[in-house]
Amino acid sequence: MSTTAEATPSDKVCIPDELSLPDGPFTALRYHFGMLLGVDDFETEQRYFRGKMRLHNSWLHGPGIVWGLGVDTNGNELRVAPGLALDPTGRELHLDVQCCMDVGAWYDANKDTLQLPVDDTTKEPEPFDGRIELVFCSCGTRPVPAISAPCDGAAVDTAYARTFETVSIRFVTGTAPAEQPLYPRLRTLFGIDDGAAAELTDAERQAISDARAEVLSSGTWTQTLLADFRAYADADVTALEPAKPADGSATPYPGLDDEGVVLANVTGITLTGSTGSWTLASATVDPSPRRVHIATRTIEELLCGDLRDGAAAGPQVSEWSFDGNQQVTLTFSASVDPATLQISSFAAAELDPANGWQPIAITQKPNPTDDTHVEVVLDSAPAFAIWRFVAFGTGLNPILGADHVPLAGAVGGPPGTTEDGVDYVHMTTS
């Protein structure tokens, strides 16, 4: 696949990333009056600020696609659309134009090295899988004559006045290896079973599962969850460490310089024809290995959404009405089992300023007018301004939906589970 560059091929040369050199995000230039600045000083200055940016991107955002970089097929080609991504070391990967790769030409150029299985009869390659990766690349551009003599052993006296950051797009046989998710304790706490917990001990997994169960059964689940979140987040962050290069050198980043970002798997690649004249008969682009970044503003807005209606396991009370005397009418968001609409499924009490809460008896069996409405008649009208009415989704006599899932309180309230619901409570204060 081709890449983009600022200048024509004859005017650029591939160069190593400056941040692979010594110094970096923790060594800054210290100016003083009359200081003589040389090339090394300016390189140190740039490496410092670029290193700070990479530290932020890599540790606090991680590798992923920011926009674009879609993958599809067109005739005999695989195509990658323009876009922007972050690599595992926090560098921005930008692609300005659509890039294409002829799969047949790639196969001819690499078949001797790869030695992919070939059908003995047709001499065509057996269907194979691959993946497309985006990798950081930088080029020296804007060539100018070097003022000083070339370095010992150098064959040219040309310097490059600009560094142009671009990408290399590589096609690799085999699908992307399974990603090891970070923060395994937090993932387990939130019930995300994606393999992250495999690195934890049995005792750790059990402790977190117990904590999760306690959160779900707690009457103050928000505070309980916050305490557990802080504890397990601290444990996950403590366990993190930078990547370890094979040569034993140090890096401040969670990834290595030669690692890229997976754009897609391409499976079932089938070529028909012969050398120099291959046809891409079939190929399936699988975007599941892609990881993307969502803008912070959008995340904030999503957190303001109310997903609880959809999360309510059982029916909820959508409307409450009182005739001002003794009759309460409830409307449910879904059908309820009329057999569970018993006297013990409801309760009422009023606040006597002199004697505290006093029960209001309910001795008449509730009347379900249809599968989503019920009328409950109090034995007496409330005598005081403050009184409460409760329909039970918990305890031994909860109201159940038609599917026998307990009542989940009121519409807009916290969700229930398939085994334990939420009580509906209405308090009148006037």
C-alpha positions in Angstrom: 0.0 0.0 0.0 1.2 3.5 -0.7 1.7 6.3 1.8 1.5 10.1 1.6 4.4 12.5 1.8 5.0 16.2 1.5 7.3 16.0 -1.4 8.0 13.7 -4.4 9.8 10.4 -3.8 13.1 11.9 -5.0 12.9 14.7 -2.5 12.4 12.6 0.7 14.2 10.0 2.7 13.0 7.8 5.5 14.4 8.8 8.9 14.1 7.4 12.4 11.6 9.0 14.8 13.5 11.6 16.8 12.0 10.4 20.0 13.7 7.1 19.6 16.9 9.0 20.4 18.1 9.7 24.0 16.3 12.4 26.1 12.6 12.9 25.7 9.7 13.9 27.9 11.7 14.4 31.1 14.7 16.4 29.9 14.1 20.0 29.0 16.3 22.7 27.6 17.4 25.2 30.3 18.0 28.6 28.8 20.4 31.3 30.1 21.5 34.6 28.8 24.3 34.4 26.2 23.8 30.6 25.8 25.1 29.2 22.5 22.4 27.0 20.9 23.3 24.1 18.7 21.4 21.4 16.8 21.4 19.1 19.8 19.7 21.8 21.9 16.9 22.3 19.4 16.4 18.6 19.1 16.2 18.3 22.9 13.6 21.1 23.0 11.4 19.3 20.4 11.8 15.9 21.9 10.7 17.3 25.3 7.5 18.8 24.1 6.6 15.9 21.7 7.4 13.4 24.4 5.0 15.2 26.8 2.3 14.9 24.2 3.0 11.3 23.5 2.9 10.5 27.3 -0.5 12.0 27.5 -1.9 10.4 24.4 -0.5 6.9 25.1 -1.3 6.6 28.8 -4.6 8.5 29.0 -6.1 7.8 25.6 -4.3 4.7 24.3 -4.1 3.4 20.7 -7.2 3.9 18.6 -8.9 5.5 15.6 -9.9 9.2 15.9 -11.7 9.5 12.6 -11.9 7.7 9.2 -9.6 4.9 8.2 -12.3 2.7 7.0 -11.3 -0.5 5.1 -13.2 -2.0 2.1 -12.6 -3.9 -1.1 -12.9 -2.7 -4.7 -12.3 -5.2 -7.5 -8.9 -6.7 -6.8 -7.9 -4.1 -4.2 -8.1 -3.5 -0.5 -8.7 0.2 0.2 -8.0 2.3 3.3 -9.8 5.7 3.6 -8.1 8.8 4.9 -8.2 9.3 8.6 -6.4 9.9 11.9 -5.4 7.6 14.7 -3.1 7.3 17.8 -0.5 4.6 18.0 0.5 2.7 21.2 3.2 5.2 21.9 1.0 8.3 21.5 2.0 9.4 18.1 -0.6 10.8 15.7 -1.0 8.7 12.5 -2.6 10.7 9.7 -3.5 9.5 6.2 -4.4 12.2 3.8 -5.5 10.2 0.7 -7.2 6.9 0.0 -4.6 4.1 -0.4 -5.0 0.9 -2.2 -3.3 -2.5 -2.5 -3.6 -5.0 -5.3 -3.9 -8.3 -3.4 -2.7 -10.4 -6.4 0.4 -8.2 -6.8 1.1 -8.4 -3.1 0.8 -12.2 -3.3 3.2 -12.5 -6.2 5.7 -10.2 -4.3 5.5 -12.2 -1.1 4.5 -15.8 -1.9 8.1 -17.2 -1.8 8.7 -15.7 1.7 5.3 -16.5 3.1 4.9 -20.0 1.5 1.2 -20.0 1.8 -0.5 -23.3 1.1 -1.3 -23.9 -2.6 -4.0 -26.1 -4.2 -2.1 -28.9 -6.0 -4.6 -29.0 -8.8 -5.3 -25.4 -9.6 -2.0 -24.0 -8.3 -4.0 -21.3 -6.7 -3.4 -20.3 -3.1 -5.7 -21.7 -0.5 -8.0 -19.1 1.1 -6.0 -17.2 3.7 -6.5 -14.4 6.3 -4.7 -11.2 7.0 -4.9 -7.9 8.8 -4.2 -4.3 7.9 -2.1 -2.2 10.3 -1.3 1.5 10.3 2.3 2.3 11.5 4.1 5.6 12.2 6.6 6.7 9.6 8.6 10.0 9.2 10.4 11.3 6.2 13.1 14.0 5.8 12.0 16.5 3.2 13.0 19.9 1.8 16.7 18.9 1.0 19.3 21.7 1.3 23.0 21.8 1.0 24.8 20.9 4.2 27.0 23.8 5.5 29.5 21.6 7.3 31.4 18.6 6.1 29.4 15.3 6.1 29.9 13.0 9.0 32.6 10.4 8.9 31.5 7.6 6.6 28.7 9.6 5.1 28.3 9.6 1.3 26.2 12.7 0.9 26.5 16.3 1.8 22.7 17.0 1.8 20.6 17.9 4.8 16.8 17.8 5.1 15.2 20.9 6.5 11.8 19.4 7.3 10.5 16.2 9.0 7.2 15.0 7.5 5.2 12.6 9.6 3.2 10.1 7.7 2.3 6.4 7.9 3.2 3.1 6.5 0.2 0.7 5.8 1.2 -2.9 6.1 -0.8 -6.0 5.3 0.2 -9.0 7.5 -1.0 -12.6 7.1 -3.0 -13.9 10.0 -5.8 -12.1 12.0 -5.0 -9.7 14.8 -4.0 -11.4 18.0 -6.5 -11.1 20.9 -6.1 -7.9 22.8 -5.4 -8.1 26.5 -7.8 -5.5 28.0 -6.4 -3.1 30.6 -8.0 -2.5 34.1 -9.1 -6.1 34.7 -10.4 -5.4 38.2 -12.6 -2.6 37.1 -13.9 -4.6 34.2 -14.8 -7.5 36.5 -16.5 -5.1 39.0 -18.7 -3.8 36.2 -19.5 -7.3 34.9 -17.5 -7.1 31.6 -16.4 -10.6 30.7 -13.9 -10.0 27.9 -11.0 -12.1 29.2 -9.3 -9.4 31.2 -9.8 -11.2 34.5 -7.7 -14.1 33.3 -4.6 -12.4 34.7 -6.1 -12.2 38.2 -5.9 -14.9 40.8 -8.9 -17.0 41.7 -9.0 -15.2 45.1 -9.0 -11.7 43.4 -11.8 -12.7 41.0 -13.9 -14.1 43.9 -13.3 -11.0 46.0 -14.4 -8.7 43.2 -17.4 -10.8 42.4 -18.4 -10.6 46.0 -18.0 -6.8 46.0 -20.1 -6.6 42.8 -22.9 -8.7 44.4 -22.8 -6.4 47.5 -23.1 -3.3 45.3 -26.1 -4.8 43.4 -27.9 -5.7 46.7 -27.0 -2.5 48.6 -29.6 0.1 49.3 -26.9 2.7 48.9 -25.4 1.2 45.8 -23.9 4.5 44.4 -21.8 5.1 47.5 -20.8 1.4 47.7 -19.9 1.4 44.0 -17.8 4.5 44.3 -15.7 3.1 47.1 -15.1 -0.1 45.2 -14.3 1.8 42.0 -11.6 3.8 43.8 -10.0 0.7 45.4 -9.9 -1.4 42.3 -8.9 1.5 40.0 -6.0 2.1 42.3 -5.0 -1.6 42.2 -5.3 -1.7 38.4 -3.2 1.5 37.9 -0.6 0.2 40.4 -0.1 -2.9 38.2 0.5 -0.9 35.0 4.0 -0.5 33.7 5.7 0.8 30.5 6.4 -1.6 27.6 9.7 -3.5 27.6 11.8 -3.4 24.4 13.5 -6.6 23.5 17.0 -5.0 23.7 16.4 -4.2 27.4 16.3 -0.4 26.9 13.8 1.7 28.7 10.7 3.5 27.3 8.3 5.7 29.1 5.4 4.6 26.9 2.9 1.7 27.2 3.8 0.6 23.7 6.8 0.2 21.4 7.8 2.3 18.5 7.3 -0.4 15.9 3.8 -1.3 17.0 0.9 -0.1 14.9 -2.9 0.2 15.0 -5.1 -2.6 13.6 -7.6 -1.2 11.1 -9.3 -4.5 10.2 -9.0 -8.2 9.7 -9.5 -9.5 6.2 -10.7 -13.1 6.2 -11.3 -15.7 3.5 -9.1 -14.1 0.9 -9.5 -16.2 -2.2 -7.4 -15.6 -5.3 -8.1 -17.2 -8.7 -6.0 -17.1 -11.8 -2.3 -17.3 -12.2 0.9 -15.4 -11.5 0.6 -11.8 -12.7 -3.1 -12.2 -13.4 -4.9 -12.8 -10.1 -8.5 -12.0 -9.4 -9.7 -11.4 -5.9 -12.7 -13.7 -5.9 -13.7 -13.1 -2.3 -12.6 -11.4 0.9 -14.5 -10.4 4.1 -13.5 -7.2 5.9 -13.9 -7.6 9.6 -13.7 -4.3 11.6 -14.0 -6.0 15.0 -10.3 -5.5 16.0 -10.7 -1.7 15.6 -10.6 0.4 18.7 -11.8 4.0 18.4 -11.8 7.2 20.5 -14.9 9.1 21.3 -14.7 12.9 21.8 -14.8 13.9 25.5 -17.8 16.2 24.8 -19.8 13.4 23.4 -19.0 11.1 26.4 -20.2 13.9 28.7 -23.5 14.1 26.8 -23.9 10.3 26.7 -23.5 10.2 30.5 -26.4 12.7 30.8 -28.7 10.3 29.0 -31.1 8.1 31.0 -30.8 4.5 30.2 -32.7 3.3 33.2 -36.1 2.9 31.4 -34.5 0.3 29.1 -32.6 -1.3 32.0 -35.7 -1.8 34.1 -36.1 -5.6 34.4 -39.7 -5.5 35.5 -42.8 -3.3 35.0 -42.7 0.2 36.5 -45.4 2.5 37.7 -45.9 5.1 35.1 -48.8 7.0 36.7 -50.3 7.5 40.2 -53.6 9.1 41.0 -55.7 9.6 44.1 -59.4 10.6 44.2 -58.9 12.7 47.3 -60.7 10.3 49.5 -59.7 6.6 49.7 -59.0 5.3 46.2 -55.5 5.1 44.7 -55.1 4.1 41.0 -51.8 2.9 39.6 -50.9 2.5 35.9 -48.0 0.1 35.0 -45.7 0.4 32.1 -46.2 -3.3 31.2 -48.6 -6.1 32.0 -48.6 -7.4 35.6 -49.7 -10.8 36.9 -53.1 -10.1 38.6 -52.5 -13.0 41.1 -49.7 -10.9 42.7 -52.0 -7.9 43.3 -52.8 -8.8 46.9 -53.5 -6.7 50.0 -50.0 -7.6 51.2 -48.5 -6.1 48.0 -49.4 -2.6 49.2 -49.1 -0.5 52.3 -50.0 3.1 53.4 -49.1 5.2 56.4 -49.6 8.8 57.6 -47.5 11.1 59.8 -49.3 12.1 63.0 -47.4 15.1 64.3 -48.1 13.9 67.9 -47.6 10.1 67.5 -45.4 9.7 64.4 -46.2 7.3 61.6 -49.5 5.5 61.8 -50.6 2.8 59.4 -53.6 3.2 57.1 -55.2 -0.2 56.8 -56.0 -1.9 53.5 -58.4 -4.7 53.9 -60.2 -4.7 50.6 -58.6 -6.8 47.9 -57.1 -4.6 45.1 -59.1 -4.4 41.9 -57.1 -4.8 38.6 -59.3 -3.1 36.0 -57.0 -4.5 33.2 -53.5 -5.9 33.0 -51.8 -2.5 33.4 -54.2 -0.8 36.0 -55.1 -1.5 39.6 -57.3 0.3 42.0 -56.5 0.1 45.8 -59.0 1.3 48.3 -57.8 2.5 51.7 -60.0 1.7 54.7 -60.0 5.4 55.6 -59.0 8.6 54.1 -55.7 10.1 55.2 -56.3 12.5 58.1 -52.9 14.3 58.0 -51.1 16.2 55.3 -48.1 13.9 55.0 -48.8 10.3 54.0 -47.1 7.6 52.0 -48.3 4.8 49.7 -46.1 1.9 48.8 -46.4 -0.8 46.1 -43.9 -3.6 46.8 -41.3 -4.8 44.3 -39.3 -6.4 47.1 -39.9 -8.6 50.1 -42.1 -11.8 50.2 -45.1 -10.4 48.3 -43.8 -8.3 45.4 -45.9 -7.3 42.4 -44.7 -9.3 39.4 -44.9 -8.6 35.7 -46.6 -11.0 33.3 -43.1 -12.6 32.9 -42.8 -12.9 36.7 -40.1 -10.3 37.0 -40.6 -8.1 40.1 -41.9 -4.5 39.9 -39.1 -2.0 39.2 -40.4 1.0 41.0 -41.3 4.1 39.1 -40.5 5.0 35.5 -37.3 7.0 35.5 -36.1 5.4 38.8 -33.3 2.9 39.3 -33.7 -0.5 37.6 -34.5 -3.8 39.2 -33.2 -7.2 38.5 -34.9 -10.4 37.3 -35.0 -11.6 40.9 -35.4 -8.5 43.1 -37.3 -5.4 42.2 -37.7 -1.9 43.5 -40.6 -0.6 45.7 -42.8 2.1 44.3 -43.2 4.9 46.8 -45.4 8.0 46.6 -45.4 10.5 49.4 -48.1 13.3 49.6 -47.1 16.3 51.6 -50.2 18.5 51.3 
